[in-house]
Amino acid sequence: MFAVIKTGGKQYKVSPGDELKVETVDGSAGDSISFDDVLMVGDGDSLSVGAPHVSGASVKAEIVDHVRARKIIIFKKRRRQNSRRRNGHRQPLTLVRITDIQASA
């Protein structure tokens, strides 16, 4: 069984037991969360596609940890102006483990 969920402006294909990094979600490690924006649910030969969401479907997950992505460098330079700027950024992420996919009844 798999599902396609939407969180943090991105879409993820998930199955029970998967671990993935998503945009920061409120809660602490060990908390249980639910993703209700389910776009598609598949189980064997059956496939449910939402328009835009599958009604009654949800994906249960558990927060494993709050982490930060690797640092990216933002470097801007204006040629022949003796002007440059260097900044870095690390995006905060939440590591979640998918525990259950509940399709609509």
C-alpha positions in Angstrom: 0.0 0.0 0.0 1.2 3.5 -0.8 -0.1 7.0 -0.7 0.9 10.4 -2.1 0.7 13.2 0.5 1.2 16.9 0.3 3.0 18.8 3.1 5.1 21.8 3.2 4.3 22.6 -0.4 5.9 19.4 -1.7 4.5 15.9 -2.6 5.8 12.6 -1.2 5.1 9.0 -2.2 5.1 7.1 1.1 4.5 3.5 2.4 4.2 2.2 5.9 7.7 2.1 7.5 9.2 4.8 5.4 11.3 7.6 6.9 11.4 10.9 5.2 12.5 14.5 5.9 9.7 17.0 5.5 9.4 20.8 6.2 9.2 21.5 9.9 6.2 20.1 11.7 5.1 21.2 15.2 5.7 18.6 17.9 8.5 16.8 19.7 10.2 13.5 19.1 7.8 10.6 19.7 4.7 12.6 19.0 2.1 11.2 16.5 0.9 13.3 13.6 -1.6 12.9 10.8 -1.3 14.1 7.2 -4.8 14.7 5.8 -3.8 16.1 2.4 -3.8 12.7 0.7 -3.7 13.1 -3.1 -3.7 9.4 -4.1 -4.0 6.0 -2.4 -2.9 2.7 -4.0 -3.3 -0.9 -2.8 -2.4 -3.6 -5.2 -4.5 -3.2 -8.3 -6.9 -0.6 -6.8 -6.0 3.1 -7.1 -7.9 6.1 -5.6 -7.1 9.5 -7.1 -8.5 12.5 -5.4 -9.8 15.7 -7.0 -7.8 17.3 -5.4 -7.8 15.1 -2.2 -9.0 11.6 -1.4 -12.0 12.1 1.0 -11.6 10.2 4.3 -8.0 9.2 3.7 -5.2 10.0 6.1 -1.6 9.0 6.8 -0.4 8.5 10.3 3.2 9.2 11.2 5.5 9.5 14.1 8.1 12.3 14.6 11.5 10.8 15.0 13.7 13.9 15.2 14.1 17.5 14.2 17.2 18.0 12.0 18.7 20.6 9.7 19.6 20.2 6.1 23.2 20.6 4.8 24.4 24.2 4.5 23.9 26.0 1.2 26.0 29.0 0.4 24.5 32.1 -1.2 27.2 34.1 -2.9 26.4 37.3 -4.8 29.1 39.3 -6.6 28.9 42.4 -8.7 31.7 42.4 -11.2 34.2 45.3 -11.3 32.4 47.0 -8.4 34.5 45.5 -5.5 31.2 44.3 -4.1 30.3 40.8 -2.9 28.1 39.2 -0.3 28.3 35.6 1.2 25.5 34.1 3.3 24.7 30.6 4.3 21.4 28.8 5.2 20.4 25.5 6.8 16.8 24.6 6.4 15.1 23.1 9.5 13.5 19.7 8.7 11.5 17.1 10.6 12.3 13.4 10.3 9.1 11.4 10.3 8.3 7.6 10.1 5.1 6.6 8.4 3.2 4.2 10.6 -0.2 3.7 8.9 -2.2 4.6 5.8 -5.9 4.8 6.3 -7.9 4.8 3.0 -11.5 6.0 2.8 -14.2 3.5 3.7 
